[in-house]
Amino acid sequence: MWRLSSRAQFWISEASYTVLVLITGCFFAISLVFLLSQAIRTAPNKSWTNNWNAVSVGATYIFVLLVSIALCIRRRVAVRRRLQRISKAYCSIDQSHTPKQVQEYISQEFSRACLVSYECQPRESVHLGWGRPGTEHCGIRFRHALLDTITDIDAKAHLVIPSHPPLKPHARMLHHFRFILPLLPKNEEGLTPLHFYDSAVQLARISNREPTEREFLIGLQAANEIKRILNECRMEMLEESNVQSTTPVSQH
């Protein structure tokens, strides 16, 4: 929303005040002229001479004008003095600056505000597809978090296997990462972490409902296991490369 700057607001305020003063002065002068002319017309001699009504009207207006000017000057001086008494230096507030009752009231209100803020925090609330408040995965959307791990695993797979195929948008993880499948351990049922990861990614991709926390944890655990194994393979490759580079070539 467009707003005027503080400098423009200042000039508009000053101009409005000046216009108001000029309008008031014009009406003041017009009323004075009308009353003086009325005093002259109603005088027996129709003149300024010995016309006490005109004198009283003029004196009254002069008195009102002087009182108005004095009040304006007094107001301006009072405001300027009050502003000058405000310390422009940094001053810390301690217990000596406020009475004890005020200190207790501030402490009570602060404690009340803290208590209200604490009590208003959501607890045991469940939003489908999102981490519960107060848990490790608070504020994490399960679907996006699972899909974001694909690019990271793919980059690590390319470091281990340079000829790894490029990632396709809708490729099954079990098919795309088939070349790293021999590197992964199997459980009693013959399943690897890639099988669990493929199921979690497919669920996040095509399911109409949001993944549950349990499904997300299974997929995330499988993704972390795959990345750990790829990192270990990468480290072994680097160590083997360093050993080969430092081994002297035998001379025949």
C-alpha positions, 0 to 999 in steps of 0.5 A: 500500500502506497504511503506518504513519506514522513517529510511529505506528511510534515509539509502537508501538516504545516501547510494545513495549519497555515491555511487554517490560521489564514482562514481564521484570521480572515474571518476575524478581520471581517467580523471586526470590520462588520462590528465597527461599521455597525457601531458607527451606523448606530452612533448618534453622530455617525462618526468615530468621534466619541464612539465608545462602542467602536472603542470597546469592540476594537479593544475586545478584538485586540485583547482576544488577538493578544491572548490567542498569540500568547497561548500559541507562543506558550504552547510552542515554547512548552512543547519545545522545552519538553522535547529538549528535556528528552534524553537523546543518549541511551539510558537503561531502565532499572528499578529506580526509574519506576515505582515498585507497584509498576515493576510488579505490574510489568512483571505480572503482565510479562509472566501472563503473556509468556504463559498465554503464549506457551499455552497457545502452542499446538500440542498433539495436533496432526496435519496430514502429510506434515510433521507433528509439532514438538517432534524432530520433523516439525514443519516438514512436509513428508511428500516434498522431503521424500522427493527431494532426496532423489537428486541427492542420491542420484548425485552420489550414485554418479560419483560412484558409477560415472556411467550411471544413467541420467535421472528421468522425471517419472522413473522408478527408483528400483529401475533407475538405481539398478546399478547400485543394487548389488552394493546394498545389503539384503534383509531376511526377505531378500529386500534392500533399502532401495526396495523400501525407498522405491515404495516410499517414493512411489507412494509420495508420487502417485498416491492421492493421500498424504504419506503418514509419519511411519511411511515417511520415516521408512522412506527417509531411513532407507534414503539415509542408508543408501546415501551412507553406503554410497559415501562409504563406496566413494571413500573406498574408491578415493583411498584405493586411488590414493594408494595406487598413485603413491605406489611406485611403478616397478621397473623391469 
